[in-house]
Amino acid sequence: MHTVGVDTLLRNAGGTMLKHDIRSVIIVDDTNRLEENLTATDLIRVVTECC
């Protein structure tokens, strides 16, 4: 399981997924509490809806 901080850019979160060949990362706050689960599908949705 890989985590990223709440201030991590989407491109960097996606890079983490690619680097580790995973389909999601856990987003945590400054105290390592769960905020959200970001999936590859979420990233695709952002790209297709914004452009």
Stockholm file with secondary structure:
# STOCKHOLM 1.0

chainA/1-51         MHTVGVDTLLRNAGGTMLKHDIRSVIIVDDTNRLEENLTATDLIRVVTECC
#=GR chainA/1-51 SS CCEEETTCCHHHHHHHHHHHTCSEEEEECTTCCEEEEEEHHHHHHHHHHHC
#=GC SS_cons        CCEEETTCCHHHHHHHHHHHTCSEEEEECTTCCEEEEEEHHHHHHHHHHHC
//
